[in-house]
Amino acid sequence: VEHGVAELVPDVSQDPRWYRGVDARSGMTTHSLLCAPLRTRDGVMGVIELRNKVGSQFSQADLEFLDTLSG
């Protein structure tokens, strides 16, 4: 959200931005993330975040689709 760009994080344990408190509060274990800013005419109003794609890893195509959807 800070930079207004979508991000693919294949392994959150290797990313210094990851806040482990999210898992503690949700009861889930996050392995990977796909995030995209929700954009309006006035700027970014939030973010869509997907965690742990079932059966495979998030791909560049997933990132591009979410980024298009969030725009």
N, CA, C and O atoms as a MOPAC input file, in Angstrom:
PM7 MOZYME 1SCF
protein

 N      0.83400 1    -1.19400 1     0.00000 1
 C      0.00000 1     0.00000 1     0.00000 1
 C      0.87400 1     1.25200 1     0.00000 1
 O      0.58000 1     2.22900 1    -0.68900 1
 N      1.93200 1     1.20900 1     0.76700 1
 C      2.82300 1     2.37000 1     0.89200 1
 C      3.32900 1     2.86800 1    -0.45500 1
 O      3.45700 1     4.07400 1    -0.67000 1
 N      3.61700 1     1.93200 1    -1.36500 1
 C      4.16600 1     2.31600 1    -2.67100 1
 C      3.14500 1     2.20000 1    -3.80300 1
 O      3.44000 1     2.55400 1    -4.94500 1
 N      1.93900 1     1.70400 1    -3.48800 1
 C      0.88000 1     1.61800 1    -4.49100 1
 C      1.08800 1     0.55600 1    -5.54100 1
 O      0.55600 1     0.67300 1    -6.64500 1
 N      1.85800 1    -0.49300 1    -5.22400 1
 C      2.10600 1    -1.56600 1    -6.18800 1
 C      1.75500 1    -2.91500 1    -5.58200 1
 O      1.82000 1    -3.10000 1    -4.36700 1
 N      1.38500 1    -3.85100 1    -6.44100 1
 C      1.08300 1    -5.21400 1    -6.00200 1
 C      2.38600 1    -5.93800 1    -5.66800 1
 O      3.44200 1    -5.64600 1    -6.23000 1
 N      2.28300 1    -6.88800 1    -4.73800 1
 C      3.45800 1    -7.63600 1    -4.29100 1
 C      3.14800 1    -9.12000 1    -4.19900 1
 O      2.06600 1    -9.52000 1    -3.77100 1
 N      4.11100 1    -9.92300 1    -4.60600 1
 C      4.07600 1   -11.36600 1    -4.43300 1
 C      5.19100 1   -11.71900 1    -3.45300 1
 O      6.36200 1   -11.43700 1    -3.71000 1
 N      4.82600 1   -12.33300 1    -2.33600 1
 C      5.81000 1   -12.73800 1    -1.32400 1
 C      5.73400 1   -14.26300 1    -1.22200 1
 O      4.84800 1   -14.78700 1    -0.54600 1
 N      6.64400 1   -14.97900 1    -1.87700 1
 C      6.56000 1   -16.43800 1    -1.90700 1
 C      6.85700 1   -17.11200 1    -0.56500 1
 O      6.39500 1   -18.22700 1    -0.32400 1
 N      7.62400 1   -16.44700 1     0.31300 1
 C      7.96200 1   -17.01800 1     1.62600 1
 C      8.03400 1   -15.88300 1     2.64500 1
 O      9.03400 1   -15.16800 1     2.71900 1
 N      6.97000 1   -15.72300 1     3.42500 1
 C      6.91700 1   -14.59800 1     4.36500 1
 C      8.00600 1   -14.67300 1     5.42200 1
 O      8.41300 1   -13.64300 1     5.95900 1
 N      8.49100 1   -15.88700 1     5.73600 1
 C      9.53400 1   -16.01200 1     6.75600 1
 C     10.84300 1   -15.35800 1     6.32300 1
 O     11.70400 1   -15.07800 1     7.15700 1
 N     10.99400 1   -15.11600 1     5.02600 1
 C     12.19700 1   -14.47600 1     4.49700 1
 C     12.00800 1   -12.98500 1     4.23200 1
 O     12.91700 1   -12.32400 1     3.73000 1
 N     10.83700 1   -12.45400 1     4.56300 1
 C     10.52600 1   -11.05100 1     4.27800 1
 C     10.48100 1   -10.25400 1     5.57800 1
 O      9.66800 1   -10.55400 1     6.45200 1
 N     11.33600 1    -9.24800 1     5.72100 1
 C     11.38800 1    -8.48000 1     6.97100 1
 C     10.11300 1    -7.67200 1     7.25500 1
 O      9.92000 1    -7.21300 1     8.38100 1
 N      9.25800 1    -7.49400 1     6.27300 1
 C      8.01800 1    -6.74800 1     6.48500 1
 C      6.93900 1    -7.58400 1     7.16900 1
 O      5.95900 1    -7.03000 1     7.66700 1
 N      7.10100 1    -8.90100 1     7.20200 1
 C      6.07200 1    -9.78300 1     7.74300 1
 C      5.95600 1    -9.62000 1     9.25200 1
 O      6.95500 1    -9.66000 1     9.97000 1
 N      4.74300 1    -9.43900 1     9.71800 1
 C      4.43600 1    -9.29900 1    11.13900 1
 C      3.81700 1   -10.61400 1    11.63000 1
 O      2.68700 1   -10.93900 1    11.26400 1
 N      4.53000 1   -11.34900 1    12.43200 1
 C      4.10100 1   -12.68000 1    12.88900 1
 C      2.83200 1   -12.64000 1    13.74900 1
 O      2.17500 1   -13.66500 1    13.93000 1
 N      2.49200 1   -11.47900 1    14.27100 1
 C      1.29000 1   -11.34200 1    15.08100 1
 C      0.02200 1   -11.65700 1    14.31000 1
 O     -0.99600 1   -12.00800 1    14.90600 1
 N      0.07200 1   -11.53600 1    12.99600 1
 C     -1.09700 1   -11.85300 1    12.16500 1
 C     -1.47000 1   -13.32200 1    12.35000 1
 O     -2.64300 1   -13.64600 1    12.53400 1
 N     -0.48300 1   -14.20700 1    12.30200 1
 C     -0.75200 1   -15.62900 1    12.48000 1
 C     -1.23200 1   -15.92400 1    13.89800 1
 O     -2.13200 1   -16.74200 1    14.09100 1
 N     -0.64800 1   -15.27400 1    14.87200 1
 C     -1.04000 1   -15.50300 1    16.26000 1
 C     -2.51500 1   -15.14300 1    16.47100 1
 O     -3.23700 1   -15.84600 1    17.17900 1
 N     -2.94700 1   -14.05600 1    15.85800 1
 C     -4.34100 1   -13.61400 1    16.02000 1
 C     -5.31900 1   -14.44700 1    15.19700 1
 O     -6.44700 1   -14.68400 1    15.62900 1
 N     -4.89300 1   -14.89500 1    14.00900 1
 C     -5.80800 1   -15.61800 1    13.11900 1
 C     -5.83400 1   -17.12100 1    13.37800 1
 O     -6.79200 1   -17.79900 1    13.00600 1
 N     -4.77800 1   -17.64600 1    14.01800 1
 C     -4.69600 1   -19.08800 1    14.23000 1
 C     -4.23100 1   -19.84500 1    13.00200 1
 O     -4.22000 1   -21.07600 1    13.00100 1
 N     -3.85000 1   -19.13500 1    11.96700 1
 C     -3.34700 1   -19.74100 1    10.72400 1
 C     -1.83200 1   -19.61000 1    10.66600 1
 O     -1.23600 1   -18.82700 1    11.40600 1
 N     -1.22200 1   -20.37900 1     9.78700 1
 C      0.19500 1   -20.21600 1     9.49300 1
 C      0.31100 1   -19.71200 1     8.07100 1
 O     -0.10300 1   -20.39200 1     7.13200 1
 N      0.86300 1   -18.54100 1     7.90900 1
 C      1.01600 1   -17.94400 1     6.58500 1
 C      2.36100 1   -18.34900 1     6.00100 1
 O      3.39800 1   -18.23300 1     6.65400 1
 N      2.32700 1   -18.82300 1     4.76700 1
 C      3.54900 1   -19.19700 1     4.05900 1
 C      3.85700 1   -18.19900 1     2.94200 1
 O      4.99800 1   -17.77500 1     2.76100 1
 N      2.81100 1   -17.83500 1     2.19900 1
 C      3.00100 1   -16.91600 1     1.07100 1
 C      1.85900 1   -15.91900 1     1.01500 1
 O      0.77400 1   -16.16100 1     1.54500 1
 N      2.12100 1   -14.79000 1     0.36300 1
 C      1.13000 1   -13.71300 1     0.25300 1
 C      1.08800 1   -13.16200 1    -1.15400 1
 O      2.08200 1   -13.15600 1    -1.87900 1
 N     -0.07900 1   -12.70400 1    -1.51100 1
 C     -0.28600 1   -11.93500 1    -2.73000 1
 C     -1.09700 1   -10.72300 1    -2.29900 1
 O     -2.19000 1   -10.87900 1    -1.75300 1
 N     -0.58600 1    -9.52400 1    -2.53100 1
 C     -1.23000 1    -8.30100 1    -2.05600 1
 C     -1.32800 1    -7.28900 1    -3.19400 1
 O     -0.42800 1    -7.18100 1    -4.02700 1
 N     -2.43100 1    -6.55500 1    -3.21400 1
 C     -2.59700 1    -5.50900 1    -4.21200 1
 C     -3.38800 1    -4.35000 1    -3.60100 1
 O     -4.35500 1    -4.56800 1    -2.87200 1
 N     -2.97000 1    -3.11900 1    -3.90200 1
 C     -3.69400 1    -1.96400 1    -3.37800 1
 C     -5.04900 1    -1.80400 1    -4.06000 1
 O     -5.17300 1    -2.01800 1    -5.26600 1
 N     -6.06200 1    -1.42900 1    -3.28400 1
 C     -7.38800 1    -1.10500 1    -3.82100 1
 C     -7.36700 1     0.36800 1    -4.21800 1
 O     -7.29200 1     1.24700 1    -3.35800 1
 N     -7.43100 1     0.63200 1    -5.50300 1
 C     -7.29100 1     1.99500 1    -6.00500 1
 C     -8.63900 1     2.61100 1    -6.36700 1
 O     -9.53100 1     1.94100 1    -6.88900 1
 N     -8.76200 1     3.89600 1    -6.07700 1
 C     -9.91000 1     4.69000 1    -6.51700 1
 C     -9.35800 1     5.92000 1    -7.23100 1
 O     -8.14400 1     6.09600 1    -7.33100 1
 N    -10.23700 1     6.75000 1    -7.71500 1
 C     -9.78400 1     8.00400 1    -8.34600 1
 C     -9.01600 1     8.88200 1    -7.37000 1
 O     -8.15400 1     9.66700 1    -7.76500 1
 N     -9.34400 1     8.73800 1    -6.08000 1
 C     -8.72600 1     9.56800 1    -5.04600 1
 C     -7.45700 1     8.97300 1    -4.45500 1
 O     -6.82500 1     9.59200 1    -3.59900 1
 N     -7.07900 1     7.79000 1    -4.89700 1
 C     -5.87000 1     7.15900 1    -4.37700 1
 C     -6.14400 1     5.76500 1    -3.84500 1
 O     -7.15500 1     5.15100 1    -4.18900 1
 N     -5.25100 1     5.26700 1    -3.01300 1
 C     -5.37100 1     3.92400 1    -2.45800 1
 C     -6.27000 1     3.97100 1    -1.22300 1
 O     -6.05700 1     4.77800 1    -0.31800 1
 N     -7.29200 1     3.08300 1    -1.19700 1
 C     -8.21800 1     3.06700 1    -0.07100 1
 C     -8.07400 1     1.83100 1     0.80300 1
 O     -8.74600 1     1.71900 1     1.82800 1
 N     -7.21500 1     0.91000 1     0.41700 1
 C     -7.02900 1    -0.30800 1     1.19300 1
 C     -6.18400 1    -1.29600 1     0.42400 1
 O     -5.44900 1    -0.92500 1    -0.49100 1
 N     -6.29400 1    -2.56500 1     0.80400 1
 C     -5.49700 1    -3.61100 1     0.16200 1
 C     -6.27200 1    -4.92700 1     0.14000 1
 O     -7.02300 1    -5.23300 1     1.06600 1
 N     -6.08100 1    -5.69400 1    -0.92200 1
 C     -6.56300 1    -7.07300 1    -0.98600 1
 C     -5.34900 1    -7.94300 1    -0.70000 1
 O     -4.28300 1    -7.75200 1    -1.28500 1
 N     -5.51800 1    -8.90200 1     0.20500 1
 C     -4.40700 1    -9.78700 1     0.54400 1
 C     -4.89000 1   -11.23200 1     0.47800 1
 O     -5.88900 1   -11.58900 1     1.10400 1
 N     -4.18700 1   -12.04800 1    -0.27300 1
 C     -4.47800 1   -13.47700 1    -0.36800 1
 C     -3.33100 1   -14.23200 1     0.28500 1
 O     -2.16200 1   -13.89700 1     0.09600 1
 N     -3.68700 1   -15.26900 1     1.06500 1
 C     -2.65400 1   -16.04600 1     1.76300 1
 C     -2.71300 1   -17.51300 1     1.34600 1
 O     -3.79000 1   -18.08800 1     1.18900 1
 N     -1.53800 1   -18.10200 1     1.17100 1
 C     -1.38500 1   -19.54700 1     1.03300 1
 C     -2.24500 1   -20.16800 1    -0.06500 1
 O     -3.26600 1   -20.79300 1     0.22400 1
 N     -1.84400 1   -20.00100 1    -1.29900 1
 C     -2.55800 1   -20.62300 1    -2.40600 1
 C     -2.55200 1   -22.14100 1    -2.22500 1
 O     -1.50200 1   -22.74100 1    -1.99400 1
 N     -3.71900 1   -22.74800 1    -2.33100 1
 C     -3.86500 1   -24.18200 1    -2.12500 1
 C     -3.34400 1   -24.94200 1    -3.35300 1
 O     -3.71100 1   -24.63800 1    -4.48800 1
 N     -2.49800 1   -25.91800 1    -3.10500 1
 C     -2.04600 1   -26.80100 1    -4.17000 1
 C     -0.83500 1   -26.33900 1    -4.95600 1
 O     -0.24500 1   -27.13100 1    -5.69000 1
 N     -0.44900 1   -25.07700 1    -4.82400 1
 C      0.72000 1   -24.57600 1    -5.55200 1
 C      1.13200 1   -23.23100 1    -4.96900 1
 O      0.57300 1   -22.77700 1    -3.97100 1
 N      2.10200 1   -22.60900 1    -5.59500 1
 C      2.55800 1   -21.28100 1    -5.19500 1
 C      1.84700 1   -20.22800 1    -6.04200 1
 O      1.41200 1   -20.51300 1    -7.15700 1
 N      1.73200 1   -19.01100 1    -5.51000 1
 C      1.22000 1   -17.90600 1    -6.30900 1
 C      2.18700 1   -17.66600 1    -7.46900 1
 O      3.39900 1   -17.82800 1    -7.32900 1
 N      1.63600 1   -17.28200 1    -8.59700 1
 C      2.44200 1   -17.04800 1    -9.80000 1
 C      2.39400 1   -15.57700 1   -10.20400 1
 O      1.62800 1   -14.78700 1    -9.65200 1
 N      3.21000 1   -15.24100 1   -11.15500 1
 C      3.19200 1   -13.88500 1   -11.72100 1
 C      1.83400 1   -13.60300 1   -12.36100 1
 O      1.33800 1   -12.47800 1   -12.30300 1
 N      1.23900 1   -14.61900 1   -12.96700 1
 C     -0.09700 1   -14.45600 1   -13.56700 1
 C     -1.14000 1   -14.15200 1   -12.48400 1
 O     -2.03700 1   -13.33600 1   -12.70100 1
 N     -1.02600 1   -14.80300 1   -11.32000 1
 C     -1.93000 1   -14.50200 1   -10.20000 1
 C     -1.77100 1   -13.05400 1    -9.76600 1
 O     -2.75600 1   -12.36200 1    -9.50700 1
 N     -0.53200 1   -12.60100 1    -9.68700 1
 C     -0.24800 1   -11.22200 1    -9.28800 1
 C     -0.86100 1   -10.23800 1   -10.27900 1
 O     -1.50000 1    -9.26800 1    -9.87300 1
 N     -0.67600 1   -10.47600 1   -11.55000 1
 C     -1.22300 1    -9.58100 1   -12.57600 1
 C     -2.75000 1    -9.57300 1   -12.53700 1
 O     -3.36200 1    -8.51800 1   -12.70000 1
 N     -3.37000 1   -10.73200 1   -12.32400 1
 C     -4.83400 1   -10.79300 1   -12.24000 1
 C     -5.34300 1   -10.00500 1   -11.03000 1
 O     -6.27500 1    -9.21100 1   -11.15900 1
 N     -4.74200 1   -10.21700 1    -9.85700 1
 C     -5.17800 1    -9.49600 1    -8.66500 1
 C     -4.95700 1    -7.99400 1    -8.80600 1
 O     -5.79100 1    -7.19800 1    -8.37500 1
 N     -3.84500 1    -7.60900 1    -9.40200 1
 C     -3.56900 1    -6.20300 1    -9.60200 1
 C     -4.61300 1    -5.56000 1   -10.51900 1
 O     -5.05400 1    -4.43900 1   -10.26700 1
 N     -4.99900 1    -6.25300 1   -11.56000 1
 C     -6.04900 1    -5.75400 1   -12.46600 1
 C     -7.38300 1    -5.67000 1   -11.73300 1
 O     -8.09700 1    -4.67400 1   -11.85200 1
 N     -7.71500 1    -6.69800 1   -10.98500 1
 C     -8.96100 1    -6.74400 1   -10.23300 1
 C     -9.04000 1    -5.61500 1    -9.19700 1
 O    -10.10000 1    -5.01900 1    -9.00500 1
 N     -7.94500 1    -5.33100 1    -8.54900 1
 C     -7.94800 1    -4.32500 1    -7.48400 1
 C     -7.97100 1    -2.89000 1    -8.00700 1
 O     -8.25600 1    -1.95600 1    -7.25800 1
 N     -7.67400 1    -2.71900 1    -9.28100 1
 C     -7.64900 1    -1.39200 1    -9.87400 1
 C     -9.00300 1    -0.90700 1   -10.19500 1
 O     -9.15500 1     0.20400 1   -10.70500 1

